[in-house]
C-alpha cells in the first residue's frame, strides 16, 4: 500500500495470501461475459490503444492482461447475480491459469503470457480485490485511503506492463505507480456522476469538506462552484502524480518508450479536457479528442528529450 494506509478492512498483505476461495468456485457462474464481449471495448480504451505501437508479441501479452483486468471489472461492475461469488470464481480461475488449466477463454489466453513472462500472482489478485471492495458503498475519508485503493485497482496494471517489458525493478514500479494512480484519479474526476449512481464516491471526504462541497452536490445536473473547486484540486493532484512518474519514460527505449509516454499523455489530455469543461463533469464526462491526444504525446516526448540533455 502507498502512503502507509489501506482501505478499511483490507489486510496489507492481502495479495500475497492464499486465495481462500470456496471449493465450489470452480463452476463458472451464470452471467460471466464472453471473451468477445469483454475485448470489444479494447479499441476505445487507453491501455490497448497505447500498446499498438509495441511489437506483436508484446502487444499480445498486454492484450491478454487487459482481457483479465477488463473481465474483473465487468464482474465487479455489471455481472448479474452474486458478484462476490463471481469474483471468487475468477480468483480460482486465476489459480487454474497459473497451473495451465484455465477454462474461460480470456484466462486460457493469459496462460502463455504467465508462462513466458514469469509474471507474479500478486498484481492480478489485487485487481480482483479492488472489485471486491467496490461491492460495498465506497466512501474514502482521506487521500491516503483512496490512494490505497488505487494501489489495488490501478497500480497492478503498470507493474504487469513492466513485467512484460522486463523492466519491473522496484524503482521502475514506483514510478509506474505514480502514473497509474494519476490516470485513475483523472478517471474518477471524469466519472463522478456515473460512480455516484453505482453508490461510489472516489473524491476524498476530507477534500469535499475542505471546499464546502456536500455529497448531494455530486448529484446535480451541473457542477456547483464548490464541486468545481474540488475537481480542480484533484486534477492538479493527478497532474503532479503523472509528472512524478514521467521519468519512467527516460528508462525505456524505442516503442516501449513511446507506449509509456502515451499513457502519461493520455492522462494529461484527459486532465486538460476536464479543465476546458470548466470542471463541470456532471453533464457528461469530458474526453480528449484524437488531435489533442497526439499533441499531448508529442509534448510529452519533447519534454522528456529536453530533460535528458
Secondary structure, DSSP 4 states (H G I P E B T S, - for coil): --TT---TT--TTGGGS-----GGGGSPPTTPPPHHHHHTTGGGSHHHHHGGGS-HHHHHHHHHHHHHHHHHHHHHHT-SS-HHHHHHHHHHHHHHHHTT---SHHHHHHHHHHHHHT--SHHHHHHHHHHHHTTS-EE-SSHHHHHHHHHHHTHHHHHHHHHHHT---HHHHHHHHHHHHHHHHHHHHHTHHHHHHTTEE-S-HHHHHHTT--GGGGGSSS--HHHHHHHHHHHHHHHHHHHHHGGGGGG--HHHHHHHHHHHHHHHHHHHHHHHTTT--TTS-----HHHHHHHHHHHHHHHHHHH-
